[in-house]
Amino acid sequence: MERISAHQFTTLGAAILLGTTFLPVASIVALVGGRDGWMSVMPGFALGIPYSLMVLSLMKYYPRKNLLQISEEAFGRWIGKLIGIIYLLCAIYLGGLLLGQVGDIYQTSIMPQTPLWIFFLGGIILVLYLTRSGIEVFARFSEITFPLIVVAILLNVGLSIPRIEQGELLPILGEGLMPIFKGSLKVIPFVMTYILFLAGIIAYLPTDKKTIGQLKTGAWKVIFWAGMLDTLIALIEMLVFGPAETIRLVYGLLALGKMVEVSRTVSGVESLFLGVWFAAAVIKIGSLLFVAIWGLESVFGIKGVRWQHLTAVVFLGIAFKNVRAPSLITEIGLVDEYLIMPFVSLWIPVLWGVTRWKRGAGN
């Protein structure tokens, strides 16, 4: 079985968690948190730390097994299969929606005359290539891509500083802590989607004591890196656009890219950021395709290239059915908030508690 290192685990996790979140995150938190919404990103992401540690702590007791296999041992075959089916459906539906988002963003931003199927097919072919190459190649791709994502975000933020409007953040905490709490609830689903992937990839991680310690440290870094970058994005959009305009601009980072000027000679560099975002989207969709593959194997015992292709076709079908924002964005939010978040937030601590209890009871 393939293995990935602790460093690859960290960069892959950060790329997946950042994934497609850095475009809509500011609009999402501003909608419920107003001008203080940017402060809610890190508290919401922080919930991922205990969940990640719970998942990683099971590795030493169940080496080379994912959480679906562990769930069957802990809860019994039928409950384990039910969990696996929900896990599988979450991955397939969200993966298809995110593929649809790729087409929507590119067609509405820089290529309005290009048919949607070009974006969908190009995206899914690259995703299939990476998944067929294996989890190790997928992790190496993230090692190359994640630094580029970080540089592009920091470049966009830095070049937007001259457009900051003074006073947009004032008054700070004018409505107390409730806006931060509400905003945190909106970003928790981002973390729970990452935990879906973590639940499967643990079967490919080393299980020696030293490496498990490094992986736990890496889990902290994943949350910190992704959380700080998303916080920075939400902050700069709030400073430039203000709360009302940030809410309206679902993809505010692209709007910033259109406004950027370098020495009055280079402007409209949103195409650069769209290229980086495409790589991030491929990583996020690829992680969900891996989740679907692990779900099919664990629940139904089926695997192979044919099933990967069939799953990719299902992704395409879902993408073609959901091709336009804002209904697409709304659908992604509903899946995140009302399907993935309650499922993962309940499944992981219950599984962790039951396995700890059984081991304590000597079963």
C-alpha positions as CSV (number, residue, x, y, z in Angstrom):
1,M,0.0,0.0,0.0
2,E,1.2,3.5,-0.8
3,R,2.4,5.8,2.0
4,I,2.7,9.5,2.3
5,S,5.0,11.4,4.7
6,A,4.0,13.7,7.5
7,H,5.0,16.8,5.4
8,Q,3.0,15.6,2.5
9,F,0.0,15.0,4.8
10,T,0.3,18.6,6.1
11,T,0.5,20.3,2.7
12,L,-2.2,18.1,1.2
13,G,-4.5,18.8,4.1
14,A,-3.9,22.6,4.0
15,A,-4.6,22.6,0.2
16,I,-7.8,20.6,0.6
17,L,-9.1,22.7,3.5
18,L,-8.2,26.0,1.7
19,G,-9.4,24.4,-1.5
20,T,-12.4,26.3,-2.9
21,T,-13.1,28.2,0.3
22,F,-10.9,31.2,-0.2
23,L,-13.2,32.7,-2.9
24,P,-16.6,32.7,-1.1
25,V,-15.4,32.7,2.6
26,A,-15.6,36.5,3.0
27,S,-19.1,36.7,1.6
28,I,-20.3,33.8,3.8
29,V,-19.0,35.3,7.1
30,A,-20.0,38.8,6.3
31,L,-23.6,37.7,5.6
32,V,-24.1,36.6,9.2
33,G,-21.3,38.4,11.0
34,G,-21.3,41.8,9.3
35,R,-18.1,43.9,9.6
36,D,-16.9,41.5,12.4
37,G,-17.3,38.4,10.3
38,W,-13.6,38.2,9.4
39,M,-12.9,37.4,13.1
40,S,-15.1,34.3,13.0
41,V,-12.9,32.3,10.5
42,M,-10.2,31.1,13.0
43,P,-12.7,30.1,15.8
44,G,-14.7,28.1,13.3
45,F,-11.6,26.4,11.8
46,A,-10.2,25.7,15.3
47,L,-12.9,23.0,15.8
48,G,-11.0,20.9,13.2
49,I,-8.1,20.4,15.7
50,P,-9.9,18.1,18.2
51,Y,-11.6,16.3,15.3
52,S,-8.3,15.7,13.5
53,L,-6.7,14.5,16.7
54,M,-9.6,12.1,17.4
55,V,-9.2,10.6,14.0
56,L,-5.4,10.4,14.2
57,S,-5.5,8.8,17.7
58,L,-7.3,5.8,16.2
59,M,-4.4,4.9,13.9
60,K,-2.3,3.2,16.5
61,Y,-5.2,0.9,17.4
62,Y,-6.3,0.2,13.9
63,P,-3.2,0.5,11.6
64,R,-3.8,0.6,7.8
65,K,-7.6,0.9,8.3
66,N,-9.8,3.9,7.4
67,L,-12.7,5.0,9.6
68,L,-15.3,3.1,7.6
69,Q,-13.5,-0.1,8.3
70,I,-13.1,0.9,12.0
71,S,-16.8,1.8,12.1
72,E,-17.8,-1.7,11.0
73,E,-15.7,-3.1,13.9
74,A,-17.1,-0.7,16.4
75,F,-20.8,-0.5,15.5
76,G,-21.3,-3.8,13.6
77,R,-21.7,-4.5,9.9
78,W,-25.0,-2.9,9.1
79,I,-24.5,0.3,11.0
80,G,-21.0,0.5,9.5
81,K,-22.4,0.0,6.0
82,L,-25.0,2.8,6.6
83,I,-22.3,5.2,7.7
84,G,-20.3,4.2,4.6
85,I,-23.3,4.9,2.3
86,I,-23.8,8.4,3.8
87,Y,-20.1,9.0,3.5
88,L,-20.2,8.0,-0.2
89,L,-23.2,10.1,-1.0
90,C,-21.7,13.2,0.6
91,A,-18.5,12.9,-1.4
92,I,-20.2,12.2,-4.8
93,Y,-22.7,15.0,-4.5
94,L,-20.4,17.7,-3.2
95,G,-17.7,16.7,-5.7
96,G,-20.1,17.1,-8.6
97,L,-21.3,20.5,-7.2
98,L,-17.7,21.8,-6.9
99,L,-17.0,20.6,-10.5
100,G,-20.0,22.7,-11.5
101,Q,-18.6,25.7,-9.6
102,V,-15.4,25.4,-11.7
103,G,-17.4,25.9,-14.9
104,D,-19.6,28.7,-13.5
105,I,-16.6,30.8,-12.3
106,Y,-14.6,30.5,-15.5
107,Q,-17.5,31.1,-17.8
108,T,-18.8,34.1,-15.9
109,S,-15.3,35.6,-15.2
110,I,-13.0,35.4,-18.2
111,M,-14.4,33.0,-20.8
112,P,-18.1,33.7,-21.3
113,Q,-18.2,32.2,-24.8
114,T,-16.7,28.9,-23.9
115,P,-19.1,26.0,-23.5
116,L,-19.5,24.7,-19.9
117,W,-18.6,21.1,-20.9
118,I,-15.1,22.2,-21.8
119,F,-14.4,23.3,-18.2
120,F,-16.2,20.3,-16.8
121,L,-14.3,17.8,-19.0
122,G,-11.0,19.5,-18.5
123,G,-11.3,19.5,-14.8
124,I,-12.5,15.9,-14.4
125,I,-9.8,14.6,-16.7
126,L,-7.1,16.2,-14.6
127,V,-8.8,14.9,-11.4
128,L,-9.0,11.4,-12.9
129,Y,-5.3,11.5,-13.9
130,L,-4.2,12.4,-10.4
131,T,-6.4,9.9,-8.7
132,R,-5.4,7.1,-11.0
133,S,-1.7,7.9,-10.3
134,G,-2.3,7.2,-6.6
135,I,-2.4,9.0,-3.3
136,E,1.4,9.6,-3.3
137,V,1.4,11.4,-6.6
138,F,-1.7,13.4,-5.5
139,A,0.2,14.4,-2.3
140,R,3.2,15.5,-4.4
141,F,1.0,17.6,-6.6
142,S,-0.3,19.4,-3.5
143,E,3.3,20.0,-2.4
144,I,4.0,21.9,-5.6
145,T,0.6,23.6,-5.8
146,F,0.1,24.8,-2.2
147,P,3.0,27.3,-2.1
148,L,1.7,28.8,-5.4
149,I,-1.7,29.2,-3.9
150,V,-0.2,30.9,-0.8
151,V,1.9,33.3,-3.0
152,A,-1.0,34.2,-5.2
153,I,-3.3,35.0,-2.2
154,L,-0.6,37.1,-0.5
155,L,0.2,38.9,-3.7
156,N,-3.5,39.7,-4.3
157,V,-3.9,40.9,-0.7
158,G,-0.7,42.9,-0.8
159,L,-1.5,44.7,-4.0
160,S,-5.0,45.5,-2.7
161,I,-3.7,47.4,0.3
162,P,-3.7,50.8,-1.5
163,R,-7.4,50.5,-2.0
164,I,-8.3,50.1,1.7
165,E,-11.0,52.4,2.9
166,Q,-10.4,53.7,6.4
167,G,-13.0,53.1,9.0
168,E,-14.7,50.1,7.3
169,L,-13.9,47.9,10.3
170,L,-15.2,50.3,12.9
171,P,-16.8,49.9,15.3
172,I,-15.1,46.6,16.2
173,L,-17.3,44.3,18.2
174,G,-20.1,46.9,18.0
175,E,-22.7,44.1,18.3
176,G,-20.8,42.0,20.8
177,L,-19.6,38.4,20.2
178,M,-22.8,37.0,18.6
179,P,-21.7,37.9,15.0
180,I,-18.5,36.0,15.6
181,F,-20.3,33.0,16.9
182,K,-22.8,33.0,13.9
183,G,-19.9,33.4,11.4
184,S,-18.0,30.5,13.0
185,L,-21.0,28.2,12.5
186,K,-20.8,29.0,8.8
187,V,-17.2,28.0,8.4
188,I,-17.3,24.8,10.4
189,P,-18.6,22.9,7.4
190,F,-15.4,23.6,5.5
191,V,-13.5,21.8,8.3
192,M,-15.9,18.9,8.3
193,T,-15.4,18.3,4.6
194,Y,-11.7,18.0,5.2
195,I,-12.4,15.5,8.0
196,L,-14.2,13.3,5.4
197,F,-10.9,13.0,3.5
198,L,-8.9,12.5,6.7
199,A,-11.2,9.6,7.6
200,G,-10.0,7.8,4.6
201,I,-6.4,8.8,4.2
202,I,-5.3,7.6,7.6
203,A,-5.0,4.1,6.0
204,Y,-2.1,5.5,4.0
205,L,-0.2,7.2,6.9
206,P,2.7,5.7,8.8
207,T,1.8,4.4,12.2
208,D,5.0,4.5,14.2
209,K,4.9,6.5,17.4
210,K,7.3,9.3,16.2
211,T,5.4,9.8,12.9
212,I,2.0,9.9,14.6
213,G,3.4,12.8,16.8
214,Q,4.5,14.6,13.6
215,L,1.1,14.0,12.1
216,K,-0.7,15.5,15.1
217,T,1.6,18.5,14.8
218,G,0.8,18.7,11.1
219,A,-3.0,18.7,11.9
220,W,-2.5,21.9,13.9
221,K,-0.5,23.4,11.0
222,V,-3.3,22.5,8.5
223,I,-5.9,24.4,10.5
224,F,-3.6,27.3,11.2
225,W,-2.4,27.9,7.7
226,A,-5.8,27.5,6.1
227,G,-7.5,29.5,8.8
228,M,-5.0,32.4,8.7
229,L,-5.2,32.7,4.9
230,D,-9.0,32.7,4.8
231,T,-9.0,35.2,7.7
232,L,-6.6,37.5,5.7
233,I,-8.8,37.2,2.6
234,A,-12.0,38.1,4.6
235,L,-10.2,41.0,6.3
236,I,-8.9,42.6,3.1
237,E,-12.2,42.3,1.3
238,M,-14.0,43.9,4.3
239,L,-11.4,46.7,4.3
240,V,-11.7,47.4,0.5
241,F,-15.4,46.7,-0.2
242,G,-17.1,47.2,3.2
243,P,-19.7,44.7,4.6
244,A,-22.5,45.3,2.2
245,E,-20.4,44.9,-1.0
246,T,-18.5,42.0,0.5
247,I,-21.8,40.1,0.9
248,R,-22.9,40.9,-2.6
249,L,-19.5,39.8,-4.2
250,V,-19.6,36.0,-3.8
251,Y,-16.2,35.8,-5.4
252,G,-14.7,38.9,-3.9
253,L,-11.1,37.8,-4.4
254,L,-11.6,37.8,-8.2
255,A,-13.0,41.3,-7.9
256,L,-9.9,42.4,-6.1
257,G,-7.8,40.8,-8.9
258,K,-9.6,42.9,-11.5
259,M,-8.8,46.1,-9.5
260,V,-5.1,45.4,-9.0
261,E,-2.7,47.6,-10.8
262,V,1.1,47.3,-10.8
263,S,3.0,50.5,-11.7
264,R,-0.1,51.5,-13.8
265,T,1.1,49.0,-16.5
266,V,-0.2,45.6,-15.4
267,S,-3.9,45.3,-14.4
268,G,-6.8,42.9,-14.4
269,V,-4.7,40.0,-13.1
270,E,-7.7,37.9,-12.0
271,S,-6.7,35.3,-14.7
272,L,-3.6,34.5,-12.6
273,F,-5.7,34.0,-9.5
274,L,-8.2,31.9,-11.5
275,G,-5.4,29.6,-12.6
276,V,-4.2,29.1,-9.0
277,W,-7.8,28.6,-7.9
278,F,-8.3,25.9,-10.6
279,A,-5.4,24.0,-9.2
280,A,-6.9,24.3,-5.7
281,A,-10.3,23.2,-7.0
282,V,-8.7,20.1,-8.7
283,I,-7.1,19.1,-5.3
284,K,-10.5,19.6,-3.5
285,I,-12.5,17.7,-6.1
286,G,-9.8,15.0,-6.3
287,S,-9.9,14.5,-2.6
288,L,-13.7,13.9,-2.9
289,L,-13.2,11.4,-5.7
290,F,-10.7,9.6,-3.4
291,V,-13.3,9.6,-0.7
292,A,-15.9,8.2,-3.1
293,I,-13.4,5.5,-4.2
294,W,-12.7,4.5,-0.6
295,G,-16.4,4.5,0.2
296,L,-17.2,2.1,-2.8
297,E,-14.4,-0.2,-1.7
298,S,-15.3,-0.3,2.0
299,V,-19.1,-0.5,1.6
300,F,-19.5,-2.6,-1.5
301,G,-16.1,-4.2,-1.9
302,I,-15.7,-2.8,-5.5
303,K,-12.6,-1.1,-6.9
304,G,-10.7,-0.6,-10.1
305,V,-10.3,1.9,-12.9
306,R,-13.8,1.3,-14.3
307,W,-15.5,2.4,-11.1
308,Q,-13.3,5.5,-10.9
309,H,-14.5,6.4,-14.4
310,L,-18.1,5.7,-13.5
311,T,-17.8,7.9,-10.4
312,A,-16.3,10.7,-12.5
313,V,-19.3,10.4,-14.9
314,V,-21.6,10.8,-12.0
315,F,-19.6,14.0,-10.9
316,L,-20.2,15.3,-14.5
317,G,-23.9,14.6,-14.3
318,I,-24.3,16.5,-11.1
319,A,-22.2,19.4,-12.5
320,F,-24.4,19.7,-15.6
321,K,-27.5,19.7,-13.4
322,N,-26.2,22.6,-11.3
323,V,-24.6,25.1,-13.6
324,R,-25.4,28.5,-12.3
325,A,-24.8,30.7,-9.3
326,P,-26.4,31.7,-7.0
327,S,-28.5,28.5,-6.9
328,L,-25.2,26.5,-7.2
329,I,-23.7,28.3,-4.3
330,T,-26.9,27.8,-2.3
331,E,-26.8,24.1,-3.0
332,I,-23.2,23.8,-1.9
333,G,-24.0,25.6,1.3
334,L,-27.0,23.4,2.0
335,V,-25.0,20.2,1.5
336,D,-22.1,21.5,3.7
337,E,-24.3,22.8,6.5
338,Y,-27.2,20.3,6.6
339,L,-25.6,17.0,5.4
340,I,-21.9,16.9,5.9
341,M,-21.5,19.0,9.1
342,P,-24.1,17.1,11.2
343,F,-22.9,13.7,9.8
344,V,-19.2,14.2,10.5
345,S,-19.7,16.2,13.8
346,L,-21.7,13.3,15.2
347,W,-19.9,10.3,13.6
348,I,-16.3,11.1,14.7
349,P,-16.8,11.7,18.4
350,V,-19.2,8.8,18.8
351,L,-16.8,6.5,17.0
352,W,-13.9,7.7,19.1
353,G,-15.8,7.3,22.3
354,V,-17.1,3.8,21.5
355,T,-13.6,2.5,20.4
356,R,-12.1,4.0,23.6
357,W,-14.8,2.4,25.7
358,K,-14.4,-1.0,24.0
359,R,-10.6,-1.0,24.5
360,G,-11.0,0.1,28.1
361,A,-13.5,-2.8,28.6
362,G,-11.1,-5.2,27.0
363,N,-13.3,-6.0,24.0
